[in-house]
Amino acid sequence: MAMGGIRLTVRLALFSAFLLTTALIAAACLLAESVSRRAINRAPIARFCFHGASRCLGLRIRLQGTPAARPVLFVSNHISWSDIPVLGGSVPLRFLSKAEVGRWPVIGWLARQAGTLFIVRGGGRAREARQEIASTLCGGQSVLIFPEGTTSTGLTVLPFHSRLLQAAADANVAIQGISIAYTRQGRPDHLAPFIGDDEFQSHLPRLLRQPAVDVTVVFHPPAQMGADRSLTEVVEQVQETVAGGVRQIYRERAIEAGRDAGEPVRQQA
């Protein structure tokens, strides 16, 4: 069996075993809630499960910056479905995701267990979603949305849609931008992006067959809205910050690769 096939088999086995463990944890939470008649805070449990899933998928994660200690509306550029376990394993939060993700195998199940807020596109549901986001923020939990509205190649950041970001003003919390980028040997990775008509069932094995991909996540300083700053101005600022962060990640990884070019490249399975 070729190395790619071995790598795929091992990672799928590890991921399946971890998924079973996660299912047992979720069942234990449901049983405990039923017996005690009290809701359990699943944020730290979800973070543990997302982090474990990222490790099983062969994602090497590097975190930069500091997530806000108080509830904030996180906004990030969006490259792949793998953004969900990467970011969910990096900081306690709840996601806003399109309803289709909830029907995906594995990732959709994990997202539901983590308390993801699902939105049905169209039909005037944006206002309803905004109210749910604001309610979650007021309840003391941070929420993450992908304001580009779709995934991209990761080379650029698409324009942000501001309608849902109004929830930050409704809940009187700051907006914290996040930049995420995938690289291999200092170059932007072309396998991680989940774009176009690609399907999860075919994208997952392609990603797992390859050596580990490096994922850099940068938490930028929070931006607060006020009487002298409109939502549009804040959204534009955050978008520019996120885009600048992505460019900086690629520059730094390229410099590192150049500095280490004379040394053997070590890959993590």
NUKELUM-983647 format. One record per residue (C-alpha): residue number from 1; z, y, x. Coordinates in nm, 3 decimals. Example, Ala and Ser with C-alpha at 12.3 -4.5 7.8 and 13.67 -1.06 7.14 Angstrom:
// residues 2
<miti><seq>1</seq><c3>0.780</c3><c2>-0.450</c2><c1>1.230</c1></miti>
<miti><seq>2</seq><c3>0.714</c3><c2>-0.106</c2><c1>1.367</c1></miti>
//
This chain:
// residues 269
<miti><seq>1</seq><c3>0.000</c3><c2>0.000</c2><c1>0.000</c1></miti>
<miti><seq>2</seq><c3>-0.093</c3><c2>0.342</c2><c1>0.135</c1></miti>
<miti><seq>3</seq><c3>0.182</c3><c2>0.588</c2><c1>0.221</c1></miti>
<miti><seq>4</seq><c3>0.104</c3><c2>0.797</c2><c1>-0.088</c1></miti>
<miti><seq>5</seq><c3>0.147</c3><c2>0.493</c2><c1>-0.312</c1></miti>
<miti><seq>6</seq><c3>0.477</c3><c2>0.400</c2><c1>-0.148</c1></miti>
<miti><seq>7</seq><c3>0.602</c3><c2>0.756</c2><c1>-0.184</c1></miti>
<miti><seq>8</seq><c3>0.500</c3><c2>0.762</c2><c1>-0.552</c1></miti>
<miti><seq>9</seq><c3>0.673</c3><c2>0.428</c2><c1>-0.623</c1></miti>
<miti><seq>10</seq><c3>0.997</c3><c2>0.526</c2><c1>-0.452</c1></miti>
<miti><seq>11</seq><c3>1.018</c3><c2>0.868</c2><c1>-0.616</c1></miti>
<miti><seq>12</seq><c3>0.938</c3><c2>0.735</c2><c1>-0.962</c1></miti>
<miti><seq>13</seq><c3>1.205</c3><c2>0.467</c2><c1>-0.919</c1></miti>
<miti><seq>14</seq><c3>1.462</c3><c2>0.726</c2><c1>-0.810</c1></miti>
<miti><seq>15</seq><c3>1.363</c3><c2>0.961</c2><c1>-1.090</c1></miti>
<miti><seq>16</seq><c3>1.383</c3><c2>0.685</c2><c1>-1.351</c1></miti>
<miti><seq>17</seq><c3>1.729</c3><c2>0.582</c2><c1>-1.229</c1></miti>
<miti><seq>18</seq><c3>1.845</c3><c2>0.943</c2><c1>-1.235</c1></miti>
<miti><seq>19</seq><c3>1.701</c3><c2>0.990</c2><c1>-1.582</c1></miti>
<miti><seq>20</seq><c3>1.903</c3><c2>0.691</c2><c1>-1.703</c1></miti>
<miti><seq>21</seq><c3>2.215</c3><c2>0.843</c2><c1>-1.550</c1></miti>
<miti><seq>22</seq><c3>2.138</c3><c2>1.172</c2><c1>-1.722</c1></miti>
<miti><seq>23</seq><c3>2.095</c3><c2>0.992</c2><c1>-2.055</c1></miti>
<miti><seq>24</seq><c3>2.437</c3><c2>0.829</c2><c1>-2.013</c1></miti>
<miti><seq>25</seq><c3>2.593</c3><c2>1.168</c2><c1>-1.935</c1></miti>
<miti><seq>26</seq><c3>2.430</c3><c2>1.320</c2><c1>-2.245</c1></miti>
<miti><seq>27</seq><c3>2.556</c3><c2>1.031</c2><c1>-2.459</c1></miti>
<miti><seq>28</seq><c3>2.907</c3><c2>1.076</c2><c1>-2.319</c1></miti>
<miti><seq>29</seq><c3>2.895</c3><c2>1.448</c2><c1>-2.407</c1></miti>
<miti><seq>30</seq><c3>2.788</c3><c2>1.370</c2><c1>-2.763</c1></miti>
<miti><seq>31</seq><c3>3.068</c3><c2>1.113</c2><c1>-2.798</c1></miti>
<miti><seq>32</seq><c3>3.327</c3><c2>1.353</c2><c1>-2.656</c1></miti>
<miti><seq>33</seq><c3>3.213</c3><c2>1.628</c2><c1>-2.894</c1></miti>
<miti><seq>34</seq><c3>3.230</c3><c2>1.388</c2><c1>-3.187</c1></miti>
<miti><seq>35</seq><c3>3.584</c3><c2>1.276</c2><c1>-3.102</c1></miti>
<miti><seq>36</seq><c3>3.725</c3><c2>1.618</c2><c1>-3.011</c1></miti>
<miti><seq>37</seq><c3>3.519</c3><c2>1.809</c2><c1>-3.270</c1></miti>
<miti><seq>38</seq><c3>3.468</c3><c2>2.076</c2><c1>-3.005</c1></miti>
<miti><seq>39</seq><c3>3.146</c3><c2>2.182</c2><c1>-2.836</c1></miti>
<miti><seq>40</seq><c3>3.120</c3><c2>2.111</c2><c1>-2.463</c1></miti>
<miti><seq>41</seq><c3>2.982</c3><c2>2.370</c2><c1>-2.223</c1></miti>
<miti><seq>42</seq><c3>2.675</c3><c2>2.187</c2><c1>-2.096</c1></miti>
<miti><seq>43</seq><c3>2.559</c3><c2>2.459</c2><c1>-1.855</c1></miti>
<miti><seq>44</seq><c3>2.718</c3><c2>2.307</c2><c1>-1.541</c1></miti>
<miti><seq>45</seq><c3>2.613</c3><c2>1.957</c2><c1>-1.649</c1></miti>
<miti><seq>46</seq><c3>2.254</c3><c2>2.072</c2><c1>-1.708</c1></miti>
<miti><seq>47</seq><c3>2.251</c3><c2>2.243</c2><c1>-1.369</c1></miti>
<miti><seq>48</seq><c3>2.362</c3><c2>1.920</c2><c1>-1.200</c1></miti>
<miti><seq>49</seq><c3>2.093</c3><c2>1.720</c2><c1>-1.382</c1></miti>
<miti><seq>50</seq><c3>1.815</c3><c2>1.969</c2><c1>-1.305</c1></miti>
<miti><seq>51</seq><c3>1.916</c3><c2>1.980</c2><c1>-0.937</c1></miti>
<miti><seq>52</seq><c3>1.917</c3><c2>1.601</c2><c1>-0.918</c1></miti>
<miti><seq>53</seq><c3>1.575</c3><c2>1.584</c2><c1>-1.085</c1></miti>
<miti><seq>54</seq><c3>1.436</c3><c2>1.831</c2><c1>-0.830</c1></miti>
<miti><seq>55</seq><c3>1.563</c3><c2>1.618</c2><c1>-0.541</c1></miti>
<miti><seq>56</seq><c3>1.413</c3><c2>1.302</c2><c1>-0.691</c1></miti>
<miti><seq>57</seq><c3>1.080</c3><c2>1.483</c2><c1>-0.733</c1></miti>
<miti><seq>58</seq><c3>1.073</c3><c2>1.566</c2><c1>-0.360</c1></miti>
<miti><seq>59</seq><c3>1.118</c3><c2>1.942</c2><c1>-0.394</c1></miti>
<miti><seq>60</seq><c3>1.284</c3><c2>2.115</c2><c1>-0.098</c1></miti>
<miti><seq>61</seq><c3>1.444</c3><c2>2.428</c2><c1>-0.239</c1></miti>
<miti><seq>62</seq><c3>1.543</c3><c2>2.741</c2><c1>-0.052</c1></miti>
<miti><seq>63</seq><c3>1.743</c3><c2>3.008</c2><c1>-0.236</c1></miti>
<miti><seq>64</seq><c3>1.754</c3><c2>3.375</c2><c1>-0.139</c1></miti>
<miti><seq>65</seq><c3>1.941</c3><c2>3.662</c2><c1>-0.302</c1></miti>
<miti><seq>66</seq><c3>2.234</c3><c2>3.643</c2><c1>-0.542</c1></miti>
<miti><seq>67</seq><c3>2.221</c3><c2>3.552</c2><c1>-0.912</c1></miti>
<miti><seq>68</seq><c3>2.417</c3><c2>3.793</c2><c1>-1.134</c1></miti>
<miti><seq>69</seq><c3>2.772</c3><c2>3.686</c2><c1>-1.208</c1></miti>
<miti><seq>70</seq><c3>2.748</c3><c2>3.826</c2><c1>-1.563</c1></miti>
<miti><seq>71</seq><c3>2.503</c3><c2>3.719</c2><c1>-1.834</c1></miti>
<miti><seq>72</seq><c3>2.155</c3><c2>3.862</c2><c1>-1.768</c1></miti>
<miti><seq>73</seq><c3>1.802</c3><c2>3.809</c2><c1>-1.888</c1></miti>
<miti><seq>74</seq><c3>1.629</c3><c2>3.633</c2><c1>-1.600</c1></miti>
<miti><seq>75</seq><c3>1.251</c3><c2>3.679</c2><c1>-1.576</c1></miti>
<miti><seq>76</seq><c3>1.036</c3><c2>3.480</c2><c1>-1.335</c1></miti>
<miti><seq>77</seq><c3>0.674</c3><c2>3.423</c2><c1>-1.247</c1></miti>
<miti><seq>78</seq><c3>0.552</c3><c2>3.086</c2><c1>-1.372</c1></miti>
<miti><seq>79</seq><c3>0.355</c3><c2>2.833</c2><c1>-1.167</c1></miti>
<miti><seq>80</seq><c3>0.435</c3><c2>2.484</c2><c1>-1.294</c1></miti>
<miti><seq>81</seq><c3>0.651</c3><c2>2.270</c2><c1>-1.521</c1></miti>
<miti><seq>82</seq><c3>0.856</c3><c2>2.202</c2><c1>-1.206</c1></miti>
<miti><seq>83</seq><c3>0.980</c3><c2>2.562</c2><c1>-1.223</c1></miti>
<miti><seq>84</seq><c3>1.216</c3><c2>2.438</c2><c1>-1.496</c1></miti>
<miti><seq>85</seq><c3>1.419</c3><c2>2.185</c2><c1>-1.290</c1></miti>
<miti><seq>86</seq><c3>1.404</c3><c2>2.413</c2><c1>-0.983</c1></miti>
<miti><seq>87</seq><c3>1.544</c3><c2>2.719</c2><c1>-1.160</c1></miti>
<miti><seq>88</seq><c3>1.769</c3><c2>2.523</c2><c1>-1.394</c1></miti>
<miti><seq>89</seq><c3>1.930</c3><c2>2.356</c2><c1>-1.093</c1></miti>
<miti><seq>90</seq><c3>1.979</c3><c2>2.686</c2><c1>-0.911</c1></miti>
<miti><seq>91</seq><c3>2.188</c3><c2>2.883</c2><c1>-1.162</c1></miti>
<miti><seq>92</seq><c3>2.351</c3><c2>2.819</c2><c1>-1.502</c1></miti>
<miti><seq>93</seq><c3>2.113</c3><c2>2.944</c2><c1>-1.771</c1></miti>
<miti><seq>94</seq><c3>1.921</c3><c2>2.859</c2><c1>-2.084</c1></miti>
<miti><seq>95</seq><c3>1.543</c3><c2>2.862</c2><c1>-2.099</c1></miti>
<miti><seq>96</seq><c3>1.303</c3><c2>3.003</c2><c1>-2.352</c1></miti>
<miti><seq>97</seq><c3>1.001</c3><c2>2.775</c2><c1>-2.360</c1></miti>
<miti><seq>98</seq><c3>0.700</c3><c2>2.707</c2><c1>-2.579</c1></miti>
<miti><seq>99</seq><c3>0.759</c3><c2>2.439</c2><c1>-2.839</c1></miti>
<miti><seq>100</seq><c3>0.502</c3><c2>2.206</c2><c1>-2.679</c1></miti>
<miti><seq>101</seq><c3>0.727</c3><c2>2.155</c2><c1>-2.376</c1></miti>
<miti><seq>102</seq><c3>0.991</c3><c2>1.997</c2><c1>-2.599</c1></miti>
<miti><seq>103</seq><c3>0.746</c3><c2>1.715</c2><c1>-2.674</c1></miti>
<miti><seq>104</seq><c3>0.667</c3><c2>1.639</c2><c1>-2.308</c1></miti>
<miti><seq>105</seq><c3>0.804</c3><c2>1.313</c2><c1>-2.170</c1></miti>
<miti><seq>106</seq><c3>1.102</c3><c2>1.346</c2><c1>-1.937</c1></miti>
<miti><seq>107</seq><c3>1.087</c3><c2>1.723</c2><c1>-1.880</c1></miti>
<miti><seq>108</seq><c3>1.097</c3><c2>1.800</c2><c1>-2.253</c1></miti>
<miti><seq>109</seq><c3>1.392</c3><c2>1.569</c2><c1>-2.300</c1></miti>
<miti><seq>110</seq><c3>1.581</c3><c2>1.728</c2><c1>-2.012</c1></miti>
<miti><seq>111</seq><c3>1.503</c3><c2>2.073</c2><c1>-2.151</c1></miti>
<miti><seq>112</seq><c3>1.640</c3><c2>1.983</c2><c1>-2.493</c1></miti>
<miti><seq>113</seq><c3>1.960</c3><c2>1.842</c2><c1>-2.343</c1></miti>
<miti><seq>114</seq><c3>2.004</c3><c2>2.167</c2><c1>-2.149</c1></miti>
<miti><seq>115</seq><c3>1.994</c3><c2>2.372</c2><c1>-2.469</c1></miti>
<miti><seq>116</seq><c3>1.648</c3><c2>2.522</c2><c1>-2.420</c1></miti>
<miti><seq>117</seq><c3>1.540</c3><c2>2.774</c2><c1>-2.683</c1></miti>
<miti><seq>118</seq><c3>1.195</c3><c2>2.673</c2><c1>-2.806</c1></miti>
<miti><seq>119</seq><c3>0.948</c3><c2>2.922</c2><c1>-2.951</c1></miti>
<miti><seq>120</seq><c3>0.651</c3><c2>2.842</c2><c1>-3.174</c1></miti>
<miti><seq>121</seq><c3>0.357</c3><c2>3.059</c2><c1>-3.075</c1></miti>
<miti><seq>122</seq><c3>0.201</c3><c2>3.277</c2><c1>-3.340</c1></miti>
<miti><seq>123</seq><c3>0.313</c3><c2>3.319</c2><c1>-3.696</c1></miti>
<miti><seq>124</seq><c3>0.520</c3><c2>3.630</c2><c1>-3.619</c1></miti>
<miti><seq>125</seq><c3>0.796</c3><c2>3.429</c2><c1>-3.449</c1></miti>
<miti><seq>126</seq><c3>0.849</c3><c2>3.673</c2><c1>-3.160</c1></miti>
<miti><seq>127</seq><c3>1.111</c3><c2>3.876</c2><c1>-3.348</c1></miti>
<miti><seq>128</seq><c3>1.302</c3><c2>3.563</c2><c1>-3.441</c1></miti>
<miti><seq>129</seq><c3>1.294</c3><c2>3.444</c2><c1>-3.078</c1></miti>
<miti><seq>130</seq><c3>1.410</c3><c2>3.785</c2><c1>-2.956</c1></miti>
<miti><seq>131</seq><c3>1.708</c3><c2>3.773</c2><c1>-3.190</c1></miti>
<miti><seq>132</seq><c3>1.801</c3><c2>3.424</c2><c1>-3.070</c1></miti>
<miti><seq>133</seq><c3>1.779</c3><c2>3.534</c2><c1>-2.707</c1></miti>
<miti><seq>134</seq><c3>1.999</c3><c2>3.838</c2><c1>-2.773</c1></miti>
<miti><seq>135</seq><c3>2.251</c3><c2>3.623</c2><c1>-2.959</c1></miti>
<miti><seq>136</seq><c3>2.269</c3><c2>3.379</c2><c1>-2.666</c1></miti>
<miti><seq>137</seq><c3>2.317</c3><c2>3.666</c2><c1>-2.419</c1></miti>
<miti><seq>138</seq><c3>2.592</c3><c2>3.818</c2><c1>-2.632</c1></miti>
<miti><seq>139</seq><c3>2.754</c3><c2>3.476</c2><c1>-2.641</c1></miti>
<miti><seq>140</seq><c3>2.799</c3><c2>3.486</c2><c1>-2.263</c1></miti>
<miti><seq>141</seq><c3>2.504</c3><c2>3.275</c2><c1>-2.144</c1></miti>
<miti><seq>142</seq><c3>2.213</c3><c2>3.392</c2><c1>-1.931</c1></miti>
<miti><seq>143</seq><c3>1.861</c3><c2>3.318</c2><c1>-2.054</c1></miti>
<miti><seq>144</seq><c3>1.542</c3><c2>3.281</c2><c1>-1.852</c1></miti>
<miti><seq>145</seq><c3>1.195</c3><c2>3.358</c2><c1>-1.982</c1></miti>
<miti><seq>146</seq><c3>0.850</c3><c2>3.349</c2><c1>-1.823</c1></miti>
<miti><seq>147</seq><c3>0.704</c3><c2>3.683</c2><c1>-1.938</c1></miti>
<miti><seq>148</seq><c3>0.353</c3><c2>3.608</c2><c1>-1.807</c1></miti>
<miti><seq>149</seq><c3>0.320</c3><c2>3.380</c2><c1>-2.109</c1></miti>
<miti><seq>150</seq><c3>0.138</c3><c2>3.110</c2><c1>-1.909</c1></miti>
<miti><seq>151</seq><c3>0.128</c3><c2>2.947</c2><c1>-1.568</c1></miti>
<miti><seq>152</seq><c3>-0.081</c3><c2>3.075</c2><c1>-1.277</c1></miti>
<miti><seq>153</seq><c3>-0.198</c3><c2>2.958</c2><c1>-0.935</c1></miti>
<miti><seq>154</seq><c3>0.104</c3><c2>3.133</c2><c1>-0.786</c1></miti>
<miti><seq>155</seq><c3>-0.107</c3><c2>3.356</c2><c1>-0.563</c1></miti>
<miti><seq>156</seq><c3>-0.060</c3><c2>3.654</c2><c1>-0.794</c1></miti>
<miti><seq>157</seq><c3>0.172</c3><c2>3.754</c2><c1>-1.078</c1></miti>
<miti><seq>158</seq><c3>0.010</c3><c2>3.808</c2><c1>-1.417</c1></miti>
<miti><seq>159</seq><c3>0.102</c3><c2>4.107</c2><c1>-1.638</c1></miti>
<miti><seq>160</seq><c3>0.439</c3><c2>4.075</c2><c1>-1.810</c1></miti>
<miti><seq>161</seq><c3>0.459</c3><c2>4.076</c2><c1>-2.191</c1></miti>
<miti><seq>162</seq><c3>0.750</c3><c2>4.301</c2><c1>-2.281</c1></miti>
<miti><seq>163</seq><c3>0.815</c3><c2>4.212</c2><c1>-2.646</c1></miti>
<miti><seq>164</seq><c3>1.079</c3><c2>3.944</c2><c1>-2.579</c1></miti>
<miti><seq>165</seq><c3>1.236</c3><c2>4.144</c2><c1>-2.296</c1></miti>
<miti><seq>166</seq><c3>1.364</c3><c2>4.386</c2><c1>-2.560</c1></miti>
<miti><seq>167</seq><c3>1.637</c3><c2>4.126</c2><c1>-2.615</c1></miti>
<miti><seq>168</seq><c3>1.807</c3><c2>4.252</c2><c1>-2.297</c1></miti>
<miti><seq>169</seq><c3>1.840</c3><c2>4.598</c2><c1>-2.451</c1></miti>
<miti><seq>170</seq><c3>1.958</c3><c2>4.447</c2><c1>-2.780</c1></miti>
<miti><seq>171</seq><c3>2.236</c3><c2>4.261</c2><c1>-2.595</c1></miti>
<miti><seq>172</seq><c3>2.302</c3><c2>4.547</c2><c1>-2.349</c1></miti>
<miti><seq>173</seq><c3>2.251</c3><c2>4.330</c2><c1>-2.041</c1></miti>
<miti><seq>174</seq><c3>2.046</c3><c2>4.375</c2><c1>-1.724</c1></miti>
<miti><seq>175</seq><c3>1.713</c3><c2>4.212</c2><c1>-1.642</c1></miti>
<miti><seq>176</seq><c3>1.710</c3><c2>4.016</c2><c1>-1.316</c1></miti>
<miti><seq>177</seq><c3>1.374</c3><c2>3.928</c2><c1>-1.164</c1></miti>
<miti><seq>178</seq><c3>1.310</c3><c2>3.598</c2><c1>-0.986</c1></miti>
<miti><seq>179</seq><c3>1.020</c3><c2>3.518</c2><c1>-0.752</c1></miti>
<miti><seq>180</seq><c3>0.923</c3><c2>3.154</c2><c1>-0.702</c1></miti>
<miti><seq>181</seq><c3>0.657</c3><c2>3.015</c2><c1>-0.468</c1></miti>
<miti><seq>182</seq><c3>0.550</c3><c2>2.669</c2><c1>-0.346</c1></miti>
<miti><seq>183</seq><c3>0.430</c3><c2>2.617</c2><c1>0.011</c1></miti>
<miti><seq>184</seq><c3>0.322</c3><c2>2.338</c2><c1>0.245</c1></miti>
<miti><seq>185</seq><c3>0.325</c3><c2>2.399</c2><c1>0.620</c1></miti>
<miti><seq>186</seq><c3>0.343</c3><c2>2.773</c2><c1>0.559</c1></miti>
<miti><seq>187</seq><c3>0.050</c3><c2>2.791</c2><c1>0.317</c1></miti>
<miti><seq>188</seq><c3>0.046</c3><c2>2.833</c2><c1>-0.062</c1></miti>
<miti><seq>189</seq><c3>0.051</c3><c2>2.487</c2><c1>-0.218</c1></miti>
<miti><seq>190</seq><c3>-0.250</c3><c2>2.399</c2><c1>-0.435</c1></miti>
<miti><seq>191</seq><c3>-0.097</c3><c2>2.089</c2><c1>-0.595</c1></miti>
<miti><seq>192</seq><c3>0.209</c3><c2>2.240</c2><c1>-0.763</c1></miti>
<miti><seq>193</seq><c3>0.028</c3><c2>2.482</c2><c1>-1.002</c1></miti>
<miti><seq>194</seq><c3>0.002</c3><c2>2.337</c2><c1>-1.353</c1></miti>
<miti><seq>195</seq><c3>-0.285</c3><c2>2.532</c2><c1>-1.502</c1></miti>
<miti><seq>196</seq><c3>-0.586</c3><c2>2.503</c2><c1>-1.730</c1></miti>
<miti><seq>197</seq><c3>-0.628</c3><c2>2.175</c2><c1>-1.918</c1></miti>
<miti><seq>198</seq><c3>-0.412</c3><c2>1.975</c2><c1>-1.678</c1></miti>
<miti><seq>199</seq><c3>-0.179</c3><c2>1.719</c2><c1>-1.837</c1></miti>
<miti><seq>200</seq><c3>0.177</c3><c2>1.641</c2><c1>-1.732</c1></miti>
<miti><seq>201</seq><c3>0.112</c3><c2>1.265</c2><c1>-1.717</c1></miti>
<miti><seq>202</seq><c3>-0.161</c3><c2>1.311</c2><c1>-1.455</c1></miti>
<miti><seq>203</seq><c3>-0.009</c3><c2>1.608</c2><c1>-1.269</c1></miti>
<miti><seq>204</seq><c3>0.323</c3><c2>1.434</c2><c1>-1.198</c1></miti>
<miti><seq>205</seq><c3>0.180</c3><c2>1.139</c2><c1>-0.998</c1></miti>
<miti><seq>206</seq><c3>-0.048</c3><c2>1.370</c2><c1>-0.796</c1></miti>
<miti><seq>207</seq><c3>0.251</c3><c2>1.576</c2><c1>-0.694</c1></miti>
<miti><seq>208</seq><c3>0.473</c3><c2>1.279</c2><c1>-0.615</c1></miti>
<miti><seq>209</seq><c3>0.216</c3><c2>1.108</c2><c1>-0.391</c1></miti>
<miti><seq>210</seq><c3>0.220</c3><c2>1.397</c2><c1>-0.145</c1></miti>
<miti><seq>211</seq><c3>0.483</c3><c2>1.489</c2><c1>0.118</c1></miti>
<miti><seq>212</seq><c3>0.766</c3><c2>1.711</c2><c1>0.000</c1></miti>
<miti><seq>213</seq><c3>0.674</c3><c2>2.062</c2><c1>-0.107</c1></miti>
<miti><seq>214</seq><c3>0.885</c3><c2>2.364</c2><c1>-0.009</c1></miti>
<miti><seq>215</seq><c3>0.999</c3><c2>2.585</c2><c1>-0.297</c1></miti>
<miti><seq>216</seq><c3>1.143</c3><c2>2.930</c2><c1>-0.229</c1></miti>
<miti><seq>217</seq><c3>1.335</c3><c2>3.112</c2><c1>-0.502</c1></miti>
<miti><seq>218</seq><c3>1.433</c3><c2>3.477</c2><c1>-0.459</c1></miti>
<miti><seq>219</seq><c3>1.685</c3><c2>3.647</c2><c1>-0.690</c1></miti>
<miti><seq>220</seq><c3>1.622</c3><c2>4.022</c2><c1>-0.693</c1></miti>
<miti><seq>221</seq><c3>1.883</c3><c2>4.290</c2><c1>-0.775</c1></miti>
<miti><seq>222</seq><c3>1.930</c3><c2>4.329</c2><c1>-1.153</c1></miti>
<miti><seq>223</seq><c3>1.762</c3><c2>4.624</c2><c1>-1.329</c1></miti>
<miti><seq>224</seq><c3>1.960</c3><c2>4.794</c2><c1>-1.603</c1></miti>
<miti><seq>225</seq><c3>1.806</c3><c2>4.986</c2><c1>-1.888</c1></miti>
<miti><seq>226</seq><c3>1.954</c3><c2>5.320</c2><c1>-1.988</c1></miti>
<miti><seq>227</seq><c3>1.892</c3><c2>5.639</c2><c1>-2.178</c1></miti>
<miti><seq>228</seq><c3>1.672</c3><c2>5.772</c2><c1>-1.896</c1></miti>
<miti><seq>229</seq><c3>1.470</c3><c2>5.449</c2><c1>-1.852</c1></miti>
<miti><seq>230</seq><c3>1.250</c3><c2>5.296</c2><c1>-2.118</c1></miti>
<miti><seq>231</seq><c3>1.187</c3><c2>4.926</c2><c1>-2.157</c1></miti>
<miti><seq>232</seq><c3>0.829</c3><c2>4.972</c2><c1>-2.039</c1></miti>
<miti><seq>233</seq><c3>0.945</c3><c2>5.137</c2><c1>-1.716</c1></miti>
<miti><seq>234</seq><c3>1.198</c3><c2>4.864</c2><c1>-1.645</c1></miti>
<miti><seq>235</seq><c3>0.947</c3><c2>4.586</c2><c1>-1.717</c1></miti>
<miti><seq>236</seq><c3>0.691</c3><c2>4.747</c2><c1>-1.484</c1></miti>
<miti><seq>237</seq><c3>0.953</c3><c2>4.777</c2><c1>-1.212</c1></miti>
<miti><seq>238</seq><c3>1.063</c3><c2>4.415</c2><c1>-1.247</c1></miti>
<miti><seq>239</seq><c3>0.702</c3><c2>4.290</c2><c1>-1.249</c1></miti>
<miti><seq>240</seq><c3>0.627</c3><c2>4.480</c2><c1>-0.927</c1></miti>
<miti><seq>241</seq><c3>0.946</c3><c2>4.346</c2><c1>-0.770</c1></miti>
<miti><seq>242</seq><c3>0.865</c3><c2>3.986</c2><c1>-0.864</c1></miti>
<miti><seq>243</seq><c3>0.506</c3><c2>4.020</c2><c1>-0.737</c1></miti>
<miti><seq>244</seq><c3>0.628</c3><c2>4.176</c2><c1>-0.413</c1></miti>
<miti><seq>245</seq><c3>0.877</c3><c2>3.894</c2><c1>-0.372</c1></miti>
<miti><seq>246</seq><c3>0.602</c3><c2>3.632</c2><c1>-0.403</c1></miti>
<miti><seq>247</seq><c3>0.393</c3><c2>3.807</c2><c1>-0.137</c1></miti>
<miti><seq>248</seq><c3>0.697</c3><c2>3.830</c2><c1>0.090</c1></miti>
<miti><seq>249</seq><c3>0.768</c3><c2>3.458</c2><c1>0.053</c1></miti>
<miti><seq>250</seq><c3>0.415</c3><c2>3.368</c2><c1>0.161</c1></miti>
<miti><seq>251</seq><c3>0.436</c3><c2>3.605</c2><c1>0.459</c1></miti>
<miti><seq>252</seq><c3>0.770</c3><c2>3.464</c2><c1>0.573</c1></miti>
<miti><seq>253</seq><c3>0.662</c3><c2>3.100</c2><c1>0.539</c1></miti>
<miti><seq>254</seq><c3>0.337</c3><c2>3.175</c2><c1>0.728</c1></miti>
<miti><seq>255</seq><c3>0.532</c3><c2>3.339</c2><c1>1.011</c1></miti>
<miti><seq>256</seq><c3>0.769</c3><c2>3.042</c2><c1>1.029</c1></miti>
<miti><seq>257</seq><c3>0.478</c3><c2>2.798</c2><c1>1.040</c1></miti>
<miti><seq>258</seq><c3>0.315</c3><c2>2.999</c2><c1>1.317</c1></miti>
<miti><seq>259</seq><c3>0.637</c3><c2>3.010</c2><c1>1.518</c1></miti>
<miti><seq>260</seq><c3>0.680</c3><c2>2.635</c2><c1>1.489</c1></miti>
<miti><seq>261</seq><c3>0.312</c3><c2>2.552</c2><c1>1.539</c1></miti>
<miti><seq>262</seq><c3>0.381</c3><c2>2.406</c2><c1>1.883</c1></miti>
<miti><seq>263</seq><c3>0.636</c3><c2>2.160</c2><c1>1.746</c1></miti>
<miti><seq>264</seq><c3>0.567</c3><c2>1.839</c2><c1>1.552</c1></miti>
<miti><seq>265</seq><c3>0.570</c3><c2>1.898</c2><c1>1.178</c1></miti>
<miti><seq>266</seq><c3>0.841</c3><c2>1.695</c2><c1>1.007</c1></miti>
<miti><seq>267</seq><c3>0.787</c3><c2>1.602</c2><c1>0.646</c1></miti>
<miti><seq>268</seq><c3>1.055</c3><c2>1.488</c2><c1>0.405</c1></miti>
<miti><seq>269</seq><c3>0.969</c3><c2>1.203</c2><c1>0.178</c1></miti>
//
